[in-house]
Each structure stands twice: as structure tokens, then as C-alpha cells.
């Protein structure tokens, strides 16, 4: 059964996810939780809140991550995620333990960090990545010092570093819904400007679109997304939820709108499956969500319909098989057509296993390219035409190398041996015309006429 390439990843994803979740589910139940307990856990309000917020965070980070990755701003995302800690510290001083206070404090810290980094990159002779590293590590250090100095109150640093999605409150849900809607609406409204400033910033400037304004607007959205993601995955792991789904989507499609959709969907799936596994195995939700996103990425690395390792391996095997079959034709045509060539002679000339040559010859006989008579391979009329095309390509390219490139006759065979399999009829006609329709190659061998 033939499966179109654009479906291979999704089929593999469904199968692998089913097997993985089923296996993990059985393993989890065999350890310390039965099915009723697991189902009961998912009925708890805190789990429902975690799934809701985790899904929104996954979708929002996946959406923004595409722009971040394509603009080579992954390090900026990492910097902003670490630089919000001072804002959390200051917000706690003024507002106490308040999600809205943390949001505004962290957002201001992120925006200040982005502005300072941009100012240093513009006005100070410091490398861009060095400026990012200097500022975000300084801000991160200030935040850690400030939070750890609050000895008389309970402000758990680990919740901000690694997330605490299971402790999501009603205030967090409302805030996440507002920011998620704001982010999606902003991308929809300014999609054209974001798109052109991402891929063609020079053209955007000529069209009157300010690349600097769109850059800072994207930084604002990124700051909001990072701050909202703190409770879900923490400042350390939020960069993974920004980058990994986007990198996964870019392996699966070259159409930008599809990339945005796949990235957001991957973020949602990573959040939902990660929370499920965290409950099942009693692991930290944030790191588990990150590992699930990474698992999806490696699935795409292997099974991507156009860029995956599996497809590349299959294509490579097919290409090598095609080249070897064409080499068989070119070897056989060197003999008198009615005489043919024995399998042993072909395998010796091509330095291949006789069984492999015999198997390929049997396959080619089914496609009417050749036949077996008295233990020898004899070309059919179609096989002769294919072989003559290869010989023509080989000898024309040898002639071109000598006449146009100035190579010597002892330097041209190996290169022509490789390229003869890839030269199209149109290109061969151009080469033939440019050479003045030669009848022999530099070795005085006749060049077949095009049929």
C-alpha cells in the first residue's frame, strides 16, 4: 500500500504515541496506581486547571516560537525567560503573592531587558550574543539574590525556576486566557507585517513597515508569553516550549501558516501528554512537558515526510539502486547487442556482489529493459535506448570537460561516470549545441545520436 509522504509523520506519530502511552499507562498502573485512581485524579479541579492552562501556554509558545526561531532570536527568548526574576522580586515587595502583580513586574523586567540589550547592540562595540549573555545573566542573578533574601516569607524559587502547573489558581486562568487571546489576535492582525519583517526586512522598510517597531512588539508578546508560562514550566524550561515545537513544525512543512498551526498543536499535545505522564509517574510536570515536546521533535527528525532521516535513507537507497541499474545497462551495451553479457562479468566490472546484480537484473526484466538468454543479459529495444542515453550523457560531458573546462583526458572519466545519471535531456541538448554536435568523445569513442 502506498502512503503519501505528507502523511507518514502523522501516521507514525499516532502509532508511536498510542504504543508509548499504552505502555506507560500499563507500567504506571502496575506500580502504584490503578485505573480508577487515575480517572479520579483527572476529575480533580486542579488537574483540569493544569490541562487548560498548559494547553493555552503550549499553543501560545508554539505560535510565537516560529517567529523567534526564524528570526534567529532563540537566545533572546532564553534571556527574557531568565531576566524576569527581578520583576517577580520587586512585584512581591509591592503587591505580595499576586499573580497579576507577578505578571506586571515580570513583564516590565522583560521589556527593560530587551531595551537594554538592543541599546548595547546598537551603541556599544559588543557582539550581539555577548550582549544578550551579559544582561540576562546579570538580571537572573539579581532575581535569585532578591528572592533568596526574603527569609521571613515563603516565596518558593523552585516554582518560578521549574514551574508549578498543578498549583494553578483561578486568577492564573483568567490571566492566561487574556494573554493567549491577546497574542493570537495580535498575530492575526499584524500577520502580514510580522511575516515580511521576518523573511524580507529590507523590503518591509521600503513598504513603510518599521522592522524596529515589529521587533519590539514581538519582544512584548514574547515577554507576556514567558511570564504567563512561568507557572506552567518555569523560567528555565520555557525556552524549550518556545523553540522545540517551532523546530518540530519547521521539519514538517515549508508553508508558514501550516508551520504556525503545527507548532501550536505540538505545544498543546506536549502540555496535555506531559501532564498526563506527570500524574501517572509522579514526576515534575514542567520537565515532563519539555521531554514530551523533545520526543515529538525527534519523531519529526526521523519521520518527517520531506526532511526526515527515514525518508532520506529510503531516497538514498532508491537513488543508489537506480544508479546501479543504469550502470548495468551501460555495461551490457558495450558488448554486441545479440551477444549480451554474463552476470559474473557485470558484477566484476561494477565491483558488486553477483547475487545483487542477478536480483536487479530480474527486477529490470519485469520492466522490459532486458531479458535472460543462455545465462546472459540481453537488452531490449527500450533498454538499448536507455543505455544509449547514458552513453551519450557520459561522452558529451567528457567532451565538455576537455573543450570547455580545459581538463586532460585522464581527468574526465570519473566525473562523467557520476554525472551521467543526473544530466537531463534539456541540459544534454544545450551541451551538444554548445560543443557543435560532436560525433566522438576525447577518447575517439562514438557519441550516440539522440533518438
C-alpha positions as CSV (number, residue, x, y, z in Angstrom):
1,X,0.0,0.0,0.0
2,X,1.4,3.4,-1.0
3,X,1.2,6.1,1.8
4,X,1.7,9.7,0.6
5,X,4.8,11.4,2.1
6,X,2.8,14.1,3.8
7,X,1.0,11.6,5.9
8,X,4.0,9.5,7.1
9,X,4.8,11.6,10.1
10,X,1.2,11.8,11.3
11,X,0.7,8.0,10.9
12,X,4.0,7.4,12.7
13,X,3.1,9.9,15.4
14,X,-0.3,8.3,16.1
15,X,1.1,4.8,16.2
16,X,4.1,5.6,18.3
17,X,2.0,7.8,20.7
18,X,-0.6,5.0,21.1
19,X,2.1,2.4,21.8
20,X,4.0,4.7,24.1
21,X,1.0,5.9,26.2
22,X,-0.4,2.4,26.3
23,X,2.9,1.0,27.5
24,X,3.5,3.8,30.0
25,X,-0.1,3.5,31.2
26,X,0.3,-0.2,31.9
27,X,3.6,0.4,33.5
28,X,2.2,3.2,35.7
29,X,-0.8,1.1,36.8
30,X,1.4,-1.8,37.6
31,X,3.5,0.4,40.0
32,X,1.3,2.3,42.4
33,X,-2.0,3.5,40.8
34,X,-5.0,1.7,39.5
35,X,-7.3,2.8,36.6
36,X,-10.0,4.1,39.0
37,X,-7.5,6.2,40.9
38,X,-6.0,7.6,37.7
39,X,-9.5,8.5,36.4
40,X,-10.3,10.0,39.7
41,X,-7.2,12.2,39.6
42,X,-8.3,13.6,36.2
43,X,-11.6,14.6,37.7
44,X,-9.9,16.9,40.2
45,X,-10.3,20.6,39.6
46,X,-6.6,21.3,39.9
47,X,-5.9,18.8,37.1
48,X,-8.5,20.4,34.9
49,X,-7.0,23.8,35.6
50,X,-3.5,22.5,34.8
51,X,-4.7,21.0,31.5
52,X,-6.4,24.2,30.5
53,X,-3.5,26.5,31.3
54,X,-0.9,24.0,30.0
55,X,-2.8,23.8,26.6
56,X,-3.0,27.6,26.3
57,X,0.7,28.0,27.2
58,X,1.7,25.3,24.7
59,X,-0.3,26.9,21.9
60,X,0.9,30.4,22.6
61,X,4.6,29.4,23.0
62,X,4.3,27.3,19.8
63,X,2.9,30.2,17.8
64,X,5.4,32.8,18.9
65,X,8.3,30.3,18.8
66,X,8.0,30.1,15.0
67,X,8.9,33.8,14.7
68,X,11.6,33.5,17.3
69,X,13.3,30.6,15.6
70,X,13.1,32.1,12.1
71,X,14.5,35.4,13.3
72,X,17.4,33.6,15.0
73,X,16.2,35.0,18.3
74,X,16.3,31.8,20.3
75,X,18.9,33.2,22.7
76,X,16.7,36.3,23.2
77,X,13.9,34.0,24.3
78,X,16.2,32.3,26.8
79,X,17.5,35.7,28.0
80,X,14.0,37.1,28.6
81,X,12.9,34.0,30.4
82,X,15.7,34.3,32.9
83,X,15.6,38.1,33.2
84,X,12.0,38.3,34.6
85,X,13.1,37.2,38.1
86,X,13.9,40.7,39.3
87,X,10.4,41.8,38.3
88,X,8.9,39.0,40.3
89,X,11.0,40.0,43.3
90,X,10.0,43.7,43.0
91,X,6.3,42.8,42.4
92,X,6.3,40.7,45.6
93,X,7.7,43.6,47.6
94,X,4.9,45.9,46.5
95,X,1.9,43.6,45.9
96,X,2.7,40.4,47.8
97,X,1.9,37.0,46.4
98,X,-0.3,38.1,43.5
99,X,-0.4,36.5,40.0
100,X,-1.4,39.9,38.5
101,X,1.5,41.6,40.4
102,X,3.9,39.0,39.2
103,X,2.7,39.4,35.7
104,X,3.2,43.1,35.5
105,X,6.5,43.0,37.4
106,X,8.0,40.3,35.2
107,X,6.7,41.9,32.0
108,X,8.3,45.2,32.9
109,X,11.6,43.4,33.7
110,X,11.4,41.6,30.4
111,X,10.8,44.8,28.4
112,X,13.6,46.6,30.2
113,X,15.9,43.7,29.4
114,X,15.0,43.8,25.7
115,X,15.6,47.5,25.6
116,X,18.9,47.4,27.3
117,X,20.1,44.5,25.1
118,X,19.1,46.4,22.0
119,X,20.8,49.6,23.2
120,X,24.1,47.8,23.9
121,X,23.9,46.0,20.5
122,X,23.4,49.4,18.8
123,X,25.7,51.7,20.7
124,X,28.4,49.5,22.2
125,X,31.1,47.6,20.3
126,X,30.0,44.3,21.8
127,X,28.9,41.2,19.9
128,X,25.2,40.6,19.8
129,X,25.2,37.2,21.6
130,X,27.7,38.6,24.2
131,X,25.3,41.5,25.0
132,X,22.5,39.1,25.5
133,X,24.5,36.8,27.7
134,X,25.8,39.7,29.9
135,X,22.4,41.3,30.5
136,X,20.3,38.2,31.1
137,X,22.8,36.5,33.5
138,X,23.0,39.8,35.5
139,X,19.2,40.1,35.7
140,X,18.9,36.4,36.6
141,X,21.5,36.8,39.4
142,X,19.7,39.9,40.7
143,X,16.4,38.0,40.8
144,X,17.9,35.0,42.6
145,X,19.7,37.2,45.2
146,X,16.5,39.2,45.8
147,X,14.1,36.2,46.1
148,X,16.5,34.2,48.4
149,X,16.9,37.2,50.6
150,X,13.2,37.1,51.6
151,X,13.7,34.9,54.6
152,X,10.6,35.9,56.5
153,X,8.2,35.0,53.8
154,X,7.6,31.9,51.7
155,X,8.3,32.6,48.1
156,X,9.5,29.3,46.6
157,X,12.2,29.9,44.0
158,X,11.8,26.4,42.5
159,X,8.2,27.2,41.5
160,X,9.5,30.0,39.3
161,X,12.5,28.1,38.0
162,X,10.8,24.8,37.2
163,X,7.1,25.7,37.2
164,X,4.1,24.5,39.3
165,X,1.3,23.9,36.8
166,X,-0.5,21.7,39.4
167,X,-0.9,24.8,41.6
168,X,-2.7,27.0,39.1
169,X,-5.4,29.2,40.5
170,X,-8.5,30.9,39.1
171,X,-6.6,34.2,38.8
172,X,-3.9,32.5,36.7
173,X,-6.5,31.0,34.4
174,X,-8.1,34.4,33.7
175,X,-4.7,36.0,33.1
176,X,-3.6,33.2,30.8
177,X,-6.9,33.4,28.8
178,X,-6.5,37.2,28.3
179,X,-2.8,37.0,27.3
180,X,-3.4,34.0,25.0
181,X,-6.3,35.8,23.2
182,X,-4.2,39.0,23.0
183,X,-1.3,37.1,21.5
184,X,-3.4,35.2,18.9
185,X,-5.3,38.4,17.9
186,X,-2.0,40.3,17.6
187,X,-0.5,37.7,15.3
188,X,-3.7,37.6,13.2
189,X,-3.9,41.4,12.9
190,X,-0.2,42.0,12.3
191,X,0.5,38.8,10.5
192,X,1.5,40.5,7.2
193,X,3.9,42.8,9.0
194,X,5.4,40.1,11.1
195,X,5.7,37.8,8.1
196,X,7.5,40.3,5.8
197,X,9.8,41.6,8.6
198,X,10.8,38.1,9.4
199,X,11.7,37.0,5.9
200,X,12.4,40.3,4.0
201,X,13.2,43.1,6.4
202,X,14.7,45.3,3.7
203,X,11.6,45.1,1.5
204,X,9.5,45.7,4.6
205,X,11.3,49.0,5.2
206,X,10.7,50.1,1.6
207,X,7.0,49.4,2.1
208,X,6.9,51.6,5.1
209,X,6.8,48.8,7.7
210,X,9.1,49.6,10.7
211,X,11.2,46.5,11.4
212,X,12.3,48.0,14.7
213,X,8.7,48.6,15.8
214,X,7.7,45.0,14.9
215,X,10.8,43.7,16.7
216,X,9.9,45.4,19.9
217,X,6.3,44.4,19.5
218,X,7.4,40.8,19.2
219,X,9.5,41.3,22.3
220,X,6.4,42.5,24.1
221,X,4.4,39.4,23.1
222,X,7.4,37.2,24.0
223,X,7.7,38.8,27.4
224,X,4.0,38.3,28.0
225,X,4.2,34.6,26.9
226,X,7.2,33.9,29.1
227,X,5.6,35.5,32.2
228,X,2.4,33.5,31.7
229,X,4.4,30.3,31.2
230,X,6.3,30.7,34.5
231,X,3.6,28.8,36.5
232,X,3.5,26.0,33.9
233,X,7.1,25.2,33.1
234,X,9.3,27.8,34.8
235,X,11.9,30.3,33.6
236,X,14.5,27.6,32.9
237,X,12.3,25.3,30.7
238,X,10.0,27.9,29.0
239,X,12.6,28.4,26.2
240,X,12.1,24.7,25.3
241,X,8.4,25.3,24.9
242,X,9.2,28.2,22.6
243,X,11.8,26.6,20.5
244,X,11.1,22.8,20.3
245,X,7.5,22.9,18.9
246,X,8.6,25.5,16.3
247,X,11.7,23.5,15.3
248,X,9.4,20.4,15.0
249,X,6.9,22.3,12.8
250,X,9.7,23.6,10.5
251,X,10.8,20.0,9.9
252,X,7.3,19.1,8.8
253,X,6.2,21.9,6.5
254,X,7.6,24.7,4.4
255,X,4.4,26.7,4.3
256,X,4.4,29.3,7.0
257,X,0.7,29.1,8.0
258,X,1.0,25.3,8.3
259,X,4.1,25.7,10.4
260,X,2.3,28.1,12.8
261,X,-0.6,25.6,13.2
262,X,1.6,22.5,13.6
263,X,3.8,24.3,16.1
264,X,0.8,25.4,18.2
265,X,-0.7,22.0,18.0
266,X,2.6,20.4,19.1
267,X,2.8,22.7,22.1
268,X,-0.7,21.7,23.1
269,X,-0.1,18.0,22.7
270,X,3.2,18.3,24.6
271,X,1.4,20.0,27.5
272,X,-1.5,17.6,27.7
273,X,0.6,14.4,27.3
274,X,3.2,15.8,29.7
275,X,0.7,16.5,32.4
276,X,-0.8,13.0,31.9
277,X,2.6,11.3,32.3
278,X,3.5,13.6,35.3
279,X,0.4,12.4,37.1
280,X,0.9,8.8,36.1
281,X,4.5,8.6,37.2
282,X,4.5,11.4,39.9
283,X,7.2,13.5,38.1
284,X,7.5,17.3,37.9
285,X,5.1,18.5,35.2
286,X,7.3,21.2,33.6
287,X,10.3,18.9,32.8
288,X,7.9,16.2,31.7
289,X,6.1,18.5,29.2
290,X,9.5,19.6,27.9
291,X,10.6,16.0,27.4
292,X,7.4,15.2,25.5
293,X,8.0,18.2,23.2
294,X,11.5,16.9,22.7
295,X,10.2,13.5,21.9
296,X,7.9,15.0,19.3
297,X,10.9,16.8,17.8
298,X,12.9,13.6,17.4
299,X,9.8,11.9,15.9
300,X,9.8,14.6,13.2
301,X,13.6,14.2,12.8
302,X,13.1,10.6,11.9
303,X,9.7,10.5,10.2
304,X,9.3,14.0,8.6
305,X,7.9,13.4,5.1
306,X,10.5,15.6,3.3
307,X,13.3,16.2,5.8
308,X,13.3,13.1,8.0
309,X,16.1,10.7,8.4
310,X,13.9,7.7,7.3
311,X,12.8,9.4,4.1
312,X,16.4,10.4,3.3
313,X,17.6,6.9,3.9
314,X,14.8,5.4,1.7
315,X,15.5,8.0,-1.0
316,X,19.2,7.3,-0.8
317,X,18.7,3.6,-1.2
318,X,16.3,4.2,-4.2
319,X,18.8,6.5,-5.8
320,X,21.7,4.1,-5.4
321,X,19.5,1.3,-6.8
322,X,18.6,3.5,-9.8
323,X,22.2,4.3,-10.5
324,X,23.3,0.7,-10.2
325,X,20.5,-0.4,-12.6
326,X,21.6,2.2,-15.1
327,X,25.2,1.1,-14.7
328,X,24.1,-2.4,-15.6
329,X,22.6,-1.1,-18.8
330,X,25.7,0.8,-19.7
331,X,27.9,-2.2,-19.2
332,X,25.8,-4.5,-21.2
333,X,25.6,-2.2,-24.2
334,X,29.4,-2.3,-24.5
335,X,29.0,-5.8,-25.8
336,X,27.4,-6.7,-29.2
337,X,23.7,-6.4,-28.7
338,X,22.8,-10.0,-29.6
339,X,25.7,-11.4,-27.6
340,X,24.8,-10.0,-24.2
341,X,26.9,-10.1,-21.0
342,X,27.1,-12.7,-18.2
343,X,26.1,-11.7,-14.7
344,X,29.6,-12.6,-13.5
345,X,31.2,-10.2,-16.0
346,X,28.8,-7.4,-15.0
347,X,29.4,-7.9,-11.2
348,X,33.1,-7.9,-11.8
349,X,33.1,-4.7,-13.8
350,X,30.9,-2.9,-11.3
351,X,32.6,-4.5,-8.3
352,X,29.3,-5.7,-6.9
353,X,28.0,-9.0,-5.5
354,X,26.8,-11.3,-8.3
355,X,23.6,-12.2,-6.3
356,X,22.8,-8.4,-6.1
357,X,23.4,-8.0,-9.8
358,X,21.2,-11.0,-10.6
359,X,18.4,-9.7,-8.3
360,X,18.5,-6.3,-10.0
361,X,18.6,-7.9,-13.5
362,X,15.5,-9.9,-12.6
363,X,13.7,-6.8,-11.5
364,X,14.7,-4.9,-14.7
365,X,13.5,-7.8,-16.8
366,X,10.0,-7.3,-15.4
367,X,10.1,-3.7,-16.7
368,X,11.0,-4.8,-20.2
369,X,14.5,-3.3,-20.1
370,X,16.4,-6.6,-20.6
371,X,16.0,-10.4,-20.8
372,X,17.9,-13.5,-19.9
373,X,19.1,-15.8,-22.7
374,X,21.6,-18.7,-22.0
375,X,22.6,-17.2,-18.7
376,X,23.4,-13.8,-20.3
377,X,21.7,-10.4,-20.0
378,X,20.4,-9.0,-23.3
379,X,19.0,-5.6,-23.7
380,X,15.5,-5.0,-25.1
381,X,14.8,-2.1,-27.5
382,X,13.8,0.1,-24.6
383,X,16.9,-1.0,-22.7
384,X,19.1,-0.1,-25.6
385,X,17.6,3.4,-25.8
386,X,18.1,4.0,-22.0
387,X,21.7,2.7,-22.3
388,X,22.5,4.9,-25.3
389,X,21.1,7.9,-23.4
390,X,23.6,7.2,-20.6
391,X,26.5,6.7,-23.0
392,X,25.6,9.9,-24.8
393,X,25.5,11.8,-21.5
394,X,28.8,10.3,-20.4
395,X,30.7,11.1,-23.6
396,X,29.2,14.5,-24.1
397,X,30.2,15.5,-20.6
398,X,33.7,14.2,-21.1
399,X,33.9,16.2,-24.3
400,X,32.6,19.3,-22.5
401,X,35.2,18.9,-19.7
402,X,38.0,18.8,-22.3
403,X,36.8,21.5,-24.7
404,X,35.2,24.0,-22.2
405,X,36.9,23.3,-18.9
406,X,40.4,22.6,-20.2
407,X,40.8,19.2,-18.4
408,X,43.0,16.4,-19.7
409,X,41.6,13.1,-21.0
410,X,42.9,11.2,-17.9
411,X,40.9,13.5,-15.6
412,X,37.4,13.3,-17.0
413,X,36.1,9.7,-16.7
414,X,35.3,9.5,-13.0
415,X,33.4,12.8,-13.0
416,X,31.4,11.8,-16.1
417,X,30.7,8.4,-14.5
418,X,28.9,10.2,-11.7
419,X,27.1,13.0,-13.6
420,X,25.8,10.8,-16.4
421,X,22.9,9.7,-14.1
422,X,21.7,13.2,-13.4
423,X,22.1,15.1,-16.7
424,X,18.6,15.9,-18.2
425,X,17.7,15.7,-21.8
426,X,17.4,19.5,-21.9
427,X,20.8,20.1,-20.5
428,X,22.4,17.5,-22.8
429,X,20.8,19.2,-25.8
430,X,22.4,22.5,-24.6
431,X,25.8,20.9,-24.1
432,X,25.5,19.2,-27.5
433,X,24.7,22.6,-29.2
434,X,27.5,24.4,-27.3
435,X,30.0,21.8,-28.4
436,X,28.9,22.0,-32.1
437,X,27.3,18.5,-32.2
438,X,30.4,16.4,-31.8
439,X,30.4,12.8,-33.1
440,X,33.2,11.4,-31.0
441,X,34.4,12.0,-27.4
442,X,38.1,12.8,-26.4
443,X,38.8,9.1,-26.5
444,X,37.6,8.8,-30.1
445,X,34.6,6.8,-29.0
446,X,31.4,7.5,-30.9
447,X,28.7,9.6,-29.2
448,X,25.3,8.1,-29.8
449,X,22.8,10.3,-31.7
450,X,19.7,11.4,-29.8
451,X,16.7,9.3,-30.7
